[in-house]
Amino acid sequence: MTAFHLAQVNIGRIIAPLDEPELAGFVAQLPEINALADRSPGFVWRMVDDGGEDATGFRPDERDDMLLINCSVWESVESLRNFTYHTDHLRVLSRRREWFRRMAETHQALWWIPAGHRPSVAEAMERVALVREHGPGPLAFTFRDPYPAPAGAAQIQGSQI
């Protein structure tokens, strides 16, 4: 077992409320794609709201009812990349413009966490803010600019957001 896992967050602004017809195709696929993630090699955990099925009940920005969050934990960048781009998730991802508005700012972040840690909505949003404000770095990065897992626990415990 490794000492660190990879956390990921992505946020998106939906084009209509979740119960509107414009989002029906997206909402209908959530159980299938979440189940696919749950059984994917390297999957550790995913954030769910009080309903316990997905994270669509969370609003990471109280001023924006259309902003959704997805946060999960994986064993490695490779396992997350394989799920994202080499499973049926890609089919849904390729349709994202049907359901989500294009965001000018960074909408995702990856970061290393101690194994067993479960990120909060606030922590995930802080990591997106780090990439937006400072670009990719060891505390928050992207698929395009990944950083290796820390060499030891002292690195993570000594870091501050």
Buried (B, 14 or more C-beta within 10 A) or exposed (E): EEBBBBBBBBBBBBBEEBEEEEBEEBBEBBEEBBEBBEEBEBBBBBBBBEEEEBBBEBBBEEEEEBBBBBBBBBBBBEBBBBBBEEBEBEEBEEEEEEBBEEEEEBBBBBBBBEEEBBBEBEBBBBBBBBBEEEEBEBBBBBBEEBBEBBEEEEEBEEEEE
